[in-house]
Amino acid sequence: MTTIEICCGSYEDCLAAYKGGAERVELNCALHLGGLTPSVGSLIKSKQDTNLKIITMVRPRSAGFCYSKEDIEVMLMDAKILLENGADGIAFGFLNNDGTIDIANTKKMIDVIRLYPNKEVVFHRAFDCTKDPYAAIETCIELGIDRILTSGLQAKAVDGIELIKDLMLKYGEKIEILAGSGINNTNAKKFIEDSNVKQIHSSCKDWKIDNTTTMNGVSYAYHLENDYEVVSEEKVRQLIQGI
């Protein structure tokens, strides 16, 4: 059986994922920046109104994953607050400047998460910015991380499928491997068959219009002039039914 995780950027997205039949989501905000730490309100409302397992992102800024002392202090505090308000796990990633895993700060985050019973430790796609994926996954296993999210060190998982397949073969019994980026209802079935993964991560993305995005020569657009991304309930349903 394949586990489907939907990448959500809001409470509204979580509702769409839930109505579409999903059982697990990764909750963020600012998906156009790669996903940042969500609001506590979006987590609380999503837990109140669904029975989803919710993994919350902890990422304080855009760009990479080599953080300042101040960033790390905020991340550890955010993780604690999110876990105390119902998060079922935390997705995070700490790297050194040379593309190796920052072991010391990864241990700090794991220690925070393990203070709470039955919470999941997820190393997100910072993994795809490591210089040696085999050394990185072995470090994750040694540290006791439950799951990694990866596109196989490529922009899209379909392009990184050979590495994902090899990681599954070598390490799939020691750590969960969640494949994500570019996997959707049109290619998921074949990807699963070709890669042997047991878990996939998908945004099931659609777009909504907000006409106040661009007005009077002032624009807050990041895609087209007046739209923003959302999870499509129908694409979630199609994805789940199609695998």
C-alpha positions in Angstrom: 0.0 0.0 0.0 1.3 3.5 -1.0 1.1 6.4 1.5 0.1 9.7 -0.1 1.2 12.9 1.5 -0.2 16.2 0.2 1.8 19.4 0.5 -0.4 22.1 1.9 0.1 25.8 2.4 -2.9 26.7 4.5 -5.9 25.5 6.5 -8.0 25.7 3.3 -5.5 23.4 1.5 -5.7 20.9 4.4 -9.5 20.8 4.0 -9.2 20.2 0.3 -6.7 17.4 0.9 -8.9 15.8 3.5 -12.1 16.0 1.3 -10.1 14.5 -1.5 -9.3 11.5 0.6 -5.8 12.2 1.9 -4.8 10.9 5.3 -1.5 12.8 5.7 -0.3 16.3 4.9 2.7 18.4 5.3 1.5 21.8 6.4 3.5 24.9 5.4 3.0 28.5 4.5 4.6 30.4 1.5 4.8 27.3 -0.8 6.1 29.6 -3.5 9.3 30.0 -1.4 9.6 26.2 -1.0 7.5 26.1 2.2 8.0 28.0 5.5 6.8 27.4 9.0 3.0 27.6 9.1 0.8 29.6 11.5 -0.3 27.8 14.7 -3.9 28.8 13.8 -3.8 26.9 10.5 -2.5 23.9 12.4 -5.1 24.1 15.2 -8.0 24.6 12.7 -6.8 21.7 10.5 -6.6 19.4 13.5 -10.1 20.5 14.7 -11.8 20.0 11.4 -10.1 16.9 10.0 -8.6 13.6 11.1 -5.4 14.2 9.1 -2.0 13.3 10.3 -0.2 16.7 10.0 3.5 17.0 9.6 4.4 20.7 10.1 7.3 22.4 8.3 9.8 24.2 10.4 11.7 26.6 8.1 12.1 30.2 9.2 13.2 31.7 5.8 13.7 31.1 2.1 16.9 30.1 0.4 19.1 27.4 1.9 19.5 25.4 5.1 22.7 26.7 6.8 21.1 28.7 9.6 22.3 31.3 12.0 22.2 30.8 15.8 19.2 33.1 15.9 17.4 31.1 13.2 18.0 27.9 15.1 16.7 29.3 18.3 13.4 30.2 16.6 13.2 26.9 14.8 13.5 24.9 18.1 10.9 27.1 19.7 8.5 26.8 16.7 8.8 23.1 16.8 7.9 22.9 20.4 4.9 25.2 19.9 3.6 23.2 16.9 4.0 19.9 18.7 2.2 21.2 21.7 -0.7 22.3 19.4 -1.2 19.0 17.7 1.5 18.5 15.1 2.1 14.8 14.4 5.7 15.5 13.4 8.2 18.1 12.2 9.8 18.4 8.8 13.1 20.3 9.0 16.7 20.2 7.7 20.0 21.6 8.9 23.1 21.7 6.6 26.6 22.9 6.9 28.1 25.3 4.3 29.8 22.3 2.6 26.6 20.4 1.9 26.9 18.0 4.8 24.3 17.5 7.4 24.7 19.7 10.5 24.7 16.9 13.0 24.8 19.0 16.2 21.7 21.0 15.3 19.9 18.1 13.8 20.3 16.3 17.2 18.9 19.3 19.0 15.7 19.2 16.8 15.4 15.5 17.2 15.7 15.9 21.0 12.8 18.4 21.0 10.6 16.2 18.8 11.3 13.1 21.0 10.1 14.9 24.1 6.6 14.3 22.7 5.2 10.7 22.3 4.7 9.2 18.9 5.8 12.3 16.9 7.6 11.8 13.6 11.0 13.2 12.6 11.3 14.1 9.0 14.4 15.5 7.2 13.0 17.5 4.2 14.4 18.3 0.8 17.5 19.9 2.3 18.6 16.3 1.7 18.6 17.2 -2.0 21.2 19.9 -1.4 23.7 17.5 0.2 26.9 16.8 -1.6 26.8 13.0 -0.9 23.3 11.5 -0.6 24.7 8.1 0.6 26.7 9.7 3.4 23.7 11.9 4.2 21.1 9.1 4.4 23.5 7.1 6.6 23.8 10.1 8.9 20.0 10.4 9.0 19.7 6.7 9.9 22.4 7.0 12.6 20.6 10.0 14.1 17.3 8.1 14.3 15.4 10.2 11.7 12.1 8.5 10.7 11.8 9.7 7.1 13.5 11.7 4.4 11.7 13.6 1.6 13.7 13.6 -1.6 13.5 14.2 -5.3 16.7 12.3 -5.8 18.9 15.4 -5.9 17.1 16.7 -9.0 14.5 19.4 -9.5 11.9 16.8 -10.1 11.6 13.3 -8.7 11.1 11.8 -12.1 14.6 13.0 -13.1 16.0 11.6 -9.8 14.3 8.3 -10.0 17.5 6.2 -10.4 18.9 7.6 -7.2 15.6 7.2 -5.3 15.4 3.6 -6.6 18.9 2.9 -5.4 18.3 4.5 -2.0 15.2 2.3 -1.6 17.2 -0.8 -2.5 20.0 0.0 -0.1 18.2 1.7 2.8 14.5 1.2 2.4 14.4 -1.2 5.4 16.2 1.3 7.7 14.5 4.6 7.0 11.3 5.7 5.2 11.9 7.3 1.8 9.2 9.8 0.7 9.6 10.8 -2.9 8.4 14.3 -3.9 8.5 17.1 -6.4 6.7 16.9 -9.7 4.7 13.8 -8.8 1.0 14.1 -9.6 -2.1 12.2 -10.8 -0.6 11.9 -14.3 2.6 10.2 -13.4 2.4 8.8 -9.9 1.4 5.2 -10.8 4.3 4.7 -13.2 6.7 6.4 -10.8 5.7 4.1 -7.9 6.1 1.1 -10.1 9.5 2.1 -11.5 11.0 3.4 -8.2 9.6 0.9 -5.7 8.8 3.7 -3.3 6.0 3.2 -0.8 5.4 6.9 -0.1 4.9 9.9 -2.4 4.5 13.6 -1.7 2.4 15.8 -4.1 1.1 19.3 -4.2 -1.9 18.6 -6.4 -1.7 22.2 -7.3 -4.3 24.5 -8.8 -4.7 28.2 -8.9 -7.3 30.7 -7.6 -7.8 34.3 -8.5 -7.5 37.3 -6.2 -8.1 40.4 -8.2 -6.5 42.6 -5.5 -3.1 41.0 -6.1 -2.1 43.6 -8.8 -3.6 47.0 -8.7 -2.5 50.6 -9.3 0.9 49.5 -10.5 1.5 47.6 -7.2 1.9 43.8 -7.5 2.2 41.0 -5.0 2.1 38.4 -7.8 4.5 35.5 -8.0 2.9 33.5 -10.8 0.4 35.2 -13.1 -1.0 38.6 -12.5 -3.8 37.8 -10.0 -3.5 34.2 -8.9 -2.2 32.1 -6.0 -1.7 28.4 -5.6 -4.0 26.0 -3.7 -4.5 22.3 -3.3 -7.1 20.9 -5.7 -9.5 18.5 -4.0 -10.3 16.9 -7.3 -6.6 16.3 -8.1 -6.1 14.8 -4.7 -9.0 12.4 -5.4 -7.6 11.6 -8.9 -4.1 10.9 -7.5 -5.4 8.5 -4.8 -7.8 6.7 -7.1 -5.1 6.4 -9.8 -2.5 4.5 -7.9 
